[in-house]
Amino acid sequence: MEYRDLPRIVAPDDGGDDLGPRPRQRRFPLARPGRLDARKIATVGMLALSLAAVIFYAGRQALDASVEWLQNQPRYQLPFGEIQLPEPPPDCFRGGTAAFLERVRRNAKEPEVVSLLKVDPVRLRNAFKAFPWVESVGEIERPPGGLVVHLKYRRPVAKVAVSGAGNFVLDAEGCVLPLEDIDAERVGRLIWIVGNGLTAPPRERAGTIWRTAPADSAEVEGLDRAVVEGAKLAAFLLDPSREADTPPDARVYSITVTEVRGDPVLFVVTDRTAQIQWGRGPGDEEPGELTAVEKWDLLVQQARRGLDQKDPHDLWLFNRSGMVYRPARPAR
Protein backbone atom coordinates (compact mmCIF):
# COMPACT_ATOMS: atom_id res chain seq x y z
CA MET A 1 0.00 0.00 0.00
CA GLU A 2 1.34 3.40 -0.95
CA TYR A 3 1.14 6.38 1.21
CA ARG A 4 0.96 9.77 -0.40
CA ASP A 5 1.42 13.09 1.14
CA LEU A 6 -1.76 15.10 1.17
CA PRO A 7 -1.47 18.50 -0.38
CA ARG A 8 -1.06 21.40 2.09
CA ILE A 9 -3.87 23.91 2.17
CA VAL A 10 -2.60 27.45 2.57
CA ALA A 11 -4.93 30.25 3.62
CA PRO A 12 -4.93 33.03 1.09
CA ASP A 13 -3.31 36.28 2.18
CA ASP A 14 -4.96 39.65 1.97
CA GLY A 15 -3.66 40.13 -1.44
CA GLY A 16 -4.76 36.75 -2.66
CA ASP A 17 -7.92 35.76 -4.35
CA ASP A 18 -11.00 35.86 -2.13
CA LEU A 19 -12.54 32.47 -1.88
CA GLY A 20 -15.92 34.02 -1.02
CA PRO A 21 -17.72 36.52 1.16
CA ARG A 22 -16.95 36.30 4.86
CA PRO A 23 -19.85 35.99 7.32
CA ARG A 24 -20.52 39.23 9.32
CA GLN A 25 -20.20 39.04 13.12
CA ARG A 26 -23.40 39.78 15.02
CA ARG A 27 -23.27 42.11 17.99
CA PHE A 28 -25.49 41.60 21.02
CA PRO A 29 -25.81 44.85 23.08
CA LEU A 30 -26.00 44.28 26.86
CA ALA A 31 -28.58 46.97 27.38
CA ARG A 32 -30.55 49.19 25.25
CA PRO A 33 -30.24 52.88 26.02
CA GLY A 34 -33.40 54.51 27.33
CA ARG A 35 -34.61 57.55 29.33
CA LEU A 36 -34.28 57.58 33.17
CA ASP A 37 -37.51 57.76 35.22
CA ALA A 38 -36.98 60.68 37.66
CA ARG A 39 -40.04 59.78 39.74
CA LYS A 40 -38.76 56.25 40.35
CA ILE A 41 -35.33 57.58 41.35
CA ALA A 42 -36.88 60.08 43.76
CA THR A 43 -39.06 57.37 45.30
CA VAL A 44 -36.11 55.03 45.79
CA GLY A 45 -34.06 57.88 47.30
CA MET A 46 -36.81 58.80 49.76
CA LEU A 47 -37.19 55.19 50.82
CA ALA A 48 -33.44 54.92 51.38
CA LEU A 49 -33.37 58.13 53.45
CA SER A 50 -36.38 57.02 55.48
CA LEU A 51 -34.77 53.67 56.19
CA ALA A 52 -31.50 55.35 57.21
CA ALA A 53 -33.40 57.74 59.53
CA VAL A 54 -35.28 54.86 61.16
CA ILE A 55 -32.05 52.94 61.70
CA PHE A 56 -30.30 56.05 63.12
CA TYR A 57 -33.21 56.85 65.46
CA ALA A 58 -33.45 53.28 66.69
CA GLY A 59 -29.71 53.15 67.23
CA ARG A 60 -29.71 56.46 69.06
CA GLN A 61 -32.59 55.38 71.29
CA ALA A 62 -30.82 52.14 72.07
CA LEU A 63 -27.58 54.01 72.86
CA ASP A 64 -29.35 56.56 75.09
CA ALA A 65 -31.17 53.77 76.90
CA SER A 66 -27.88 51.95 77.45
CA VAL A 67 -26.15 55.08 78.73
CA GLU A 68 -29.06 55.93 81.04
CA TRP A 69 -29.12 52.39 82.37
CA LEU A 70 -25.39 52.59 83.03
CA GLN A 71 -25.68 55.97 84.73
CA ASN A 72 -28.39 54.65 87.04
CA GLN A 73 -26.32 51.74 88.26
CA PRO A 74 -25.59 52.01 92.00
CA ARG A 75 -21.83 51.98 91.49
CA TYR A 76 -22.10 55.26 89.53
CA GLN A 77 -24.52 56.98 91.93
CA LEU A 78 -23.17 59.26 94.67
CA PRO A 79 -25.37 60.93 97.32
CA PHE A 80 -24.70 64.69 97.34
CA GLY A 81 -23.99 64.47 101.05
CA GLU A 82 -21.03 62.15 100.39
CA ILE A 83 -19.06 64.71 98.38
CA GLN A 84 -15.69 65.04 100.09
CA LEU A 85 -14.59 68.43 101.45
CA PRO A 86 -10.87 68.27 102.38
CA GLU A 87 -11.22 71.69 104.03
CA PRO A 88 -14.12 71.34 106.52
CA PRO A 89 -16.57 74.21 107.14
CA PRO A 90 -15.84 76.66 109.98
CA ASP A 91 -16.33 75.24 113.46
CA CYS A 92 -19.17 77.67 114.07
CA PHE A 93 -21.24 76.33 111.18
CA ARG A 94 -24.18 74.57 112.80
CA GLY A 95 -24.28 70.84 112.01
CA GLY A 96 -20.82 70.44 110.49
CA THR A 97 -20.02 69.04 107.05
CA ALA A 98 -23.21 67.00 106.63
CA ALA A 99 -25.45 70.00 107.29
CA PHE A 100 -23.26 72.18 105.11
CA LEU A 101 -23.61 69.89 102.07
CA GLU A 102 -27.35 69.59 102.58
CA ARG A 103 -27.71 73.39 102.73
CA VAL A 104 -25.63 73.76 99.56
CA ARG A 105 -27.80 71.20 97.76
CA ARG A 106 -31.08 72.81 98.80
CA ASN A 107 -29.87 76.31 98.07
CA ALA A 108 -28.86 75.30 94.52
CA LYS A 109 -31.91 72.98 94.07
CA GLU A 110 -29.66 70.04 93.19
CA PRO A 111 -30.89 66.40 93.29
CA GLU A 112 -30.11 64.22 96.28
CA VAL A 113 -28.02 61.85 94.14
CA VAL A 114 -25.30 62.77 91.63
CA SER A 115 -24.51 60.55 88.65
CA LEU A 116 -20.73 60.26 88.46
CA LEU A 117 -20.89 59.62 84.71
CA LYS A 118 -22.54 62.93 83.90
CA VAL A 119 -21.12 65.36 86.46
CA ASP A 120 -21.04 68.90 85.08
CA PRO A 121 -18.07 70.63 86.79
CA VAL A 122 -19.38 74.10 85.93
CA ARG A 123 -22.78 73.35 87.43
CA LEU A 124 -21.24 71.80 90.53
CA ARG A 125 -18.91 74.78 90.97
CA ASN A 126 -21.82 77.22 90.65
CA ALA A 127 -23.85 75.25 93.20
CA PHE A 128 -21.14 75.79 95.83
CA LYS A 129 -20.39 79.40 94.83
CA ALA A 130 -24.06 80.31 95.29
CA PHE A 131 -23.93 79.36 98.99
CA PRO A 132 -23.28 82.38 101.28
CA TRP A 133 -20.53 80.65 103.29
CA VAL A 134 -18.34 79.86 100.27
CA GLU A 135 -15.78 82.53 99.36
CA SER A 136 -14.29 80.63 96.42
CA VAL A 137 -14.26 77.16 94.86
CA GLY A 138 -10.91 75.57 94.10
CA GLU A 139 -10.08 72.35 92.30
CA ILE A 140 -12.74 69.69 91.71
CA GLU A 141 -11.30 66.18 91.71
CA ARG A 142 -12.99 63.02 90.42
CA PRO A 143 -11.34 59.96 91.97
CA PRO A 144 -12.91 56.57 91.18
CA GLY A 145 -16.33 56.41 92.78
CA GLY A 146 -16.30 59.86 94.35
CA LEU A 147 -16.11 63.65 94.11
CA VAL A 148 -13.73 65.99 95.95
CA VAL A 149 -14.35 69.74 96.12
CA HIS A 150 -11.82 72.20 97.57
CA LEU A 151 -13.39 75.27 99.18
CA LYS A 152 -12.36 78.52 100.82
CA TYR A 153 -14.92 79.62 103.41
CA ARG A 154 -16.16 82.92 104.74
CA ARG A 155 -15.58 83.28 108.47
CA PRO A 156 -17.49 85.54 110.88
CA VAL A 157 -15.50 88.49 112.25
CA ALA A 158 -18.09 91.15 113.16
CA LYS A 159 -21.63 91.69 114.39
CA VAL A 160 -23.61 94.73 113.26
CA ALA A 161 -26.25 96.15 115.56
CA VAL A 162 -29.04 97.99 113.74
CA SER A 163 -31.74 99.62 115.82
CA GLY A 164 -35.11 98.00 115.20
CA ALA A 165 -33.71 95.38 112.81
CA GLY A 166 -31.64 93.13 115.06
CA ASN A 167 -28.10 91.91 114.49
CA PHE A 168 -26.18 90.83 111.42
CA VAL A 169 -22.95 88.85 111.11
CA LEU A 170 -20.28 89.82 108.55
CA ASP A 171 -17.11 88.24 107.22
CA ALA A 172 -13.84 90.03 106.40
CA GLU A 173 -15.23 91.40 103.12
CA GLY A 174 -18.41 92.73 104.68
CA CYS A 175 -20.47 89.83 103.34
CA VAL A 176 -23.69 89.11 105.28
CA LEU A 177 -23.78 85.56 106.71
CA PRO A 178 -27.02 83.73 107.63
CA LEU A 179 -27.58 83.87 111.37
CA GLU A 180 -29.50 80.58 111.39
CA ASP A 181 -26.34 78.70 110.35
CA ILE A 182 -24.20 79.99 113.22
CA ASP A 183 -23.63 78.09 116.44
CA ALA A 184 -23.32 80.93 118.95
CA GLU A 185 -21.39 78.75 121.40
CA ARG A 186 -18.65 77.99 118.85
CA VAL A 187 -18.40 81.21 116.88
CA GLY A 188 -15.59 82.66 118.97
CA ARG A 189 -14.96 86.34 119.53
CA LEU A 190 -16.64 88.85 117.21
CA ILE A 191 -16.19 92.61 117.20
CA TRP A 192 -19.31 94.75 117.30
CA ILE A 193 -19.90 97.34 114.58
CA VAL A 194 -22.21 100.14 115.72
CA GLY A 195 -23.21 103.55 114.46
CA ASN A 196 -25.97 106.11 114.37
CA GLY A 197 -28.17 106.10 111.30
CA LEU A 198 -27.33 102.56 110.19
CA THR A 199 -29.95 100.98 107.93
CA ALA A 200 -30.25 97.24 107.66
CA PRO A 201 -30.10 95.58 104.25
CA PRO A 202 -32.90 93.16 103.28
CA ARG A 203 -32.59 89.71 104.84
CA GLU A 204 -32.48 88.10 101.41
CA ARG A 205 -29.11 89.78 100.82
CA ALA A 206 -27.37 87.03 102.78
CA GLY A 207 -24.28 86.03 100.84
CA THR A 208 -23.73 89.53 99.41
CA ILE A 209 -21.65 92.51 100.51
CA TRP A 210 -23.39 94.81 103.01
CA ARG A 211 -25.36 97.44 101.18
CA THR A 212 -28.55 99.26 102.06
CA ALA A 213 -31.16 98.84 99.33
CA PRO A 214 -32.02 101.32 98.10
CA ALA A 215 -29.27 103.74 99.06
CA ASP A 216 -31.33 106.91 98.96
CA SER A 217 -28.69 109.40 100.05
CA ALA A 218 -24.95 110.04 100.03
CA GLU A 219 -24.97 109.75 103.83
CA VAL A 220 -26.43 106.22 103.74
CA GLU A 221 -23.95 105.21 101.03
CA GLY A 222 -21.09 106.54 103.15
CA LEU A 223 -22.29 104.55 106.14
CA ASP A 224 -22.54 101.40 104.02
CA ARG A 225 -18.93 101.86 102.97
CA ALA A 226 -18.00 102.47 106.61
CA VAL A 227 -19.60 99.17 107.64
CA VAL A 228 -17.60 97.29 104.99
CA GLU A 229 -14.38 99.00 106.09
CA GLY A 230 -15.28 98.22 109.71
CA ALA A 231 -15.55 94.52 108.79
CA LYS A 232 -12.08 94.67 107.20
CA LEU A 233 -10.72 96.25 110.35
CA ALA A 234 -12.38 93.60 112.55
CA ALA A 235 -10.75 90.85 110.47
CA PHE A 236 -7.40 92.64 110.78
CA LEU A 237 -7.69 92.93 114.57
CA LEU A 238 -8.84 89.31 114.98
CA ASP A 239 -6.00 87.85 112.95
CA PRO A 240 -4.58 84.97 115.05
CA SER A 241 -1.06 86.41 114.85
CA ARG A 242 -2.31 89.59 116.59
CA GLU A 243 -4.86 88.02 118.93
CA ALA A 244 -2.19 85.86 120.55
CA ASP A 245 -0.02 88.85 121.59
CA THR A 246 -2.69 91.49 122.21
CA PRO A 247 -2.20 93.28 125.55
CA PRO A 248 -5.45 93.45 127.56
CA ASP A 249 -5.66 97.24 127.17
CA ALA A 250 -5.45 96.92 123.35
CA ARG A 251 -8.19 94.34 123.01
CA VAL A 252 -10.88 95.92 120.79
CA TYR A 253 -14.52 95.40 121.74
CA SER A 254 -16.35 97.50 119.14
CA ILE A 255 -15.92 99.66 116.06
CA THR A 256 -18.05 102.77 115.68
CA VAL A 257 -18.67 103.71 112.06
CA THR A 258 -19.34 107.28 111.00
CA GLU A 259 -19.01 109.35 107.86
CA VAL A 260 -17.65 112.82 107.29
CA ARG A 261 -18.74 114.45 104.03
CA GLY A 262 -19.47 111.01 102.61
CA ASP A 263 -16.12 109.48 103.64
CA PRO A 264 -15.99 106.67 106.24
CA VAL A 265 -14.29 107.34 109.58
CA LEU A 266 -13.80 104.54 112.12
CA PHE A 267 -13.40 104.70 115.89
CA VAL A 268 -12.38 101.67 117.97
CA VAL A 269 -13.35 101.11 121.59
CA THR A 270 -11.29 98.73 123.71
CA ASP A 271 -12.58 96.32 126.33
CA ARG A 272 -11.58 98.92 128.92
CA THR A 273 -13.54 101.66 127.12
CA ALA A 274 -10.61 103.58 125.69
CA GLN A 275 -11.81 105.31 122.52
CA ILE A 276 -9.38 105.64 119.61
CA GLN A 277 -9.86 107.46 116.34
CA TRP A 278 -8.65 104.90 113.80
CA GLY A 279 -9.52 106.56 110.50
CA ARG A 280 -10.11 104.44 107.42
CA GLY A 281 -10.10 100.66 107.19
CA PRO A 282 -7.09 98.53 106.20
CA GLY A 283 -6.12 99.12 102.59
CA ASP A 284 -8.38 102.17 102.25
CA GLU A 285 -6.10 104.71 103.92
CA GLU A 286 -5.65 108.14 102.43
CA PRO A 287 -2.20 109.16 101.07
CA GLY A 288 0.06 109.99 103.99
CA GLU A 289 -2.14 108.21 106.54
CA LEU A 290 -0.54 105.56 108.72
CA THR A 291 -1.22 101.99 107.58
CA ALA A 292 -3.19 99.54 109.69
CA VAL A 293 0.01 97.69 110.67
CA GLU A 294 1.68 100.93 111.77
CA LYS A 295 -1.37 101.94 113.83
CA TRP A 296 -1.50 98.51 115.44
CA ASP A 297 2.15 98.67 116.48
CA LEU A 298 1.59 102.10 118.03
CA LEU A 299 -1.55 100.87 119.81
CA VAL A 300 0.30 97.90 121.34
CA GLN A 301 3.14 100.14 122.51
CA GLN A 302 0.73 102.61 124.11
CA ALA A 303 -1.35 99.82 125.68
CA ARG A 304 1.73 98.54 127.45
CA ARG A 305 2.29 102.01 128.87
CA GLY A 306 -1.41 102.52 129.58
CA LEU A 307 -4.52 103.68 127.77
CA ASP A 308 -6.28 105.28 130.71
CA GLN A 309 -9.14 107.58 129.81
CA LYS A 310 -10.66 110.07 132.25
CA ASP A 311 -13.79 110.84 130.25
CA PRO A 312 -15.65 108.51 127.87
CA HIS A 313 -15.78 111.33 125.30
CA ASP A 314 -12.00 111.75 125.25
CA LEU A 315 -10.03 110.39 122.30
CA TRP A 316 -6.70 108.82 121.53
CA LEU A 317 -5.20 109.88 118.20
CA PHE A 318 -2.39 108.46 116.07
CA ASN A 319 0.56 110.41 114.78
CA ARG A 320 3.96 109.47 113.43
CA SER A 321 5.63 109.66 116.81
CA GLY A 322 3.05 107.68 118.77
CA MET A 323 -0.42 108.19 120.23
CA VAL A 324 -1.78 111.41 121.62
CA TYR A 325 -4.49 111.82 124.25
CA ARG A 326 -7.06 114.50 123.44
CA PRO A 327 -9.62 115.46 126.08
CA ALA A 328 -13.08 116.26 124.84
CA ARG A 329 -13.14 119.35 127.06
CA PRO A 330 -10.09 121.56 127.51
CA ALA A 331 -8.70 121.56 130.99
CA ARG A 332 -9.48 124.63 133.12
Salt bridges, closest charged atoms under 4 A:
ASP64 OD1 - ARG60 NE 3.34
GLU87 OE2 - HIS150 ND1 3.04
GLU102 OE2 - ARG105 NH2 2.90
GLU102 OE2 - ARG106 NE 2.73
GLU110 OE2 - ARG123 NE 2.90
GLU135 OE2 - LYS152 NZ 3.53
GLU141 OE2 - HIS150 NE2 2.96
ASP171 OD2 - ARG154 NH1 2.90
GLU173 OE1 - ARG154 NH1 2.99
ASP181 OD1 - ARG103 NH1 2.13
GLU229 OE2 - ARG280 NH1 3.88
GLU243 OE2 - ARG189 NH2 2.82
ASP249 OD1 - ARG272 NH1 2.60
ASP263 OD1 - ARG280 NH2 3.53
ASP271 OD2 - ARG251 NE 2.87
ASP284 OD2 - LYS232 NZ 3.29
GLU286 OE2 - ARG280 NE 3.55
GLU289 OE2 - LYS295 NZ 2.61
GLU294 OE1 - ARG320 NH1 3.73
ASP311 OD1 - HIS313 ND1 3.06
